[in-house]
Amino acid sequence: MKNLDKVMKWEEAVAFFTKTHLPSLRRLERVNGRGQGEVDGPMRREAWNNWTDMLCKSGVISDWQYENWSQPECCEREPRW
């Protein structure tokens, strides 16, 4: 990729996902009967995968990034602030 210096970095993606997507995922978890702090890991992982797929298709991240990025901790447990 020619513009490798312009793609979103993993840390930036995690921070953005945590700020913009995690609040709505938490609301869905509560609606679906999860208690405070109980994580629906499959739902969160699917949301991360769908979002990074969109980033890749729109050119915000490279194919390599999409294929090699790990899922953030917030997909398995509540992040530590």
N, C-alpha and C positions, 0 to 999 in steps of 0.2 A: 504494500500500500504506500503510495507516495506521501500522503499526509499523515504519517504515523505520529508526528508530534502534535497533531490537532485532534486525535481521538480522545475520547473520555477515558480516564484511568479508572482502574477497579475501585480504588479508594473513593474517588469522586462519585462513581456509580452507586456504591454502597451508601454513602452519605445522602445522596439524592433519594434513593429508594427508601431509606429509613425515614427521611423527613416527609416524603410525599405519598408513599404507598402504605407504609406500615400503620399509620393511624386508621385507615379504612379497613385494613386487614384485621386489626384489633377489634373494630366495631363488628365486623362479620363474625369473628370468633365469639364475641359476647352474644350476639343474636342467635348463633348456632349452639348456645348452651355451654360454652367454655367459661370458666371462672377467670378472675383477674390473674394474669400471668400465665394462664394455660395456653399453650401454643398449638395451633393446627399446622404442624410442620408441612404436610403435603400441600395444603392450600398456599402457604407462604412460598414453598419451593416452586410451585406452579406459577405463582405471580411473578417471582424473580425470573424464571425461565421465559415466560411470555414477554416480560418487559425487555430483557436482554435480546430476545429475538427481534423485537421491534427496533431496538437500538442498532442492531446489526443490519437489518433490512433498510434502515434509513441512513446508514453510513456513519453513525455516531461512534460505533466501535467496529473493529475489523472482524473478519471471519475468524482469524486466529484467536482473538480475544473471546469471541462468543463460544468457541469450541473449547477453550482452555480455562476460562475463569471458574473458580470455585464459587459455591453459594455462600453468602455471608452468614455470620453467626445468627443474625436475627431471623433466619429461616428455620432455626432449630430451637432457639431460646430467646428470651427477652434480652436485648442488648444491655450491657452495663454502661451506665453514663458516667 
